Amino acid sequence: MATLYLVMAMRAPGFTDAAIQPHRDFLDALRAAGQLHLTGGFSDGSGGAYVLCNVESLAEAQAIVATDPLVTMQASDLHVHEWLTR
């Protein structure tokens, strides 16, 4: 099975709705590139997660996530984990 990378995004205290559409556009670009497996928000509004696929390494996944508007706009704290699925 291919390696997946789980990205946990928790809203920062300074979260702004202005980051939502740029983040969605970012996810759409990942999907178009074949690198987005799954995405969704948490029902309590605290954040969300997405799963990267077709990425060569944790370092590459981290580099991709560093360009997410949630990061560049300092709207959320994102953490990337290599995900060992069964």
N, C-alpha and C positions, 0 to 999 in steps of 0.2 A: 504494500500500500504506500502511496505517496505521502511524503511528509506535509503536514498542515501546520499553519501558524495561527494561533488564537490571539486576537487583539482585543484586549479589554479596554474600554473607553469609559472613564468615570468623569462626570461633569465637574469642572473646577468651580470654586466659589464665584469666579468672575465670568461664568458661562454667559454667552450672548447668543440669541437666536440668529444673529447675522452669520454664524458659522454653519448653520444647518444646511443651507443650499450648497455652498461650496463643498462641504463634506459629502453630500449626496452626489454631486458632480464628480468628485474624486472617486467615490465608490463605483459610479457608472463607468468611469475610465478603466478602473481595475477589472470590472466585469468584462468590458469590451476586449481587454488584453488577455482574458482567460486566467486572471489571477485572483478573482474573488469567488469563493465557494459559497458563502452564506453570510448574511448580515441581518441585524435586527436590533431594536431598542428594548430596554427593560421596561416592564409595565409600570414600575414606580417612578419613571422619569429620571432616574439617577444616572443614566448613561446607556451603553449598549456594547455590542461586540461584533466583530467580523472575523471571518476565517479566510486567510490567504492560502492559495494553492499555486502550484507551478512556480514556486520560488526556490532557488537553489540552496539557500542557507538562512540561518537565523540572522546573520549580519545583513543579508539582502532584505529580509523581511523588515528589520529595524530601519533600514535606510528608506524603504518605501513608506513606512508609517511616519517617519520624520517629516514627510512632505504632506501629510494629511492636514487639511485646514484646521481641524480640531487642535492640532499641535501648533501649527504656525500662528494661529490666532489666539493661542493660549487659553482655549475654551474648555479643554478636557485634559485629563492625565491619561495617557495611553501606555499600556504595557503589552509586550509581545512575548508569547510563550510558544515554544515548539510543542506541538500537541500530538501525543502518542495515542491515536485512536485504535479501537478494536472493532 
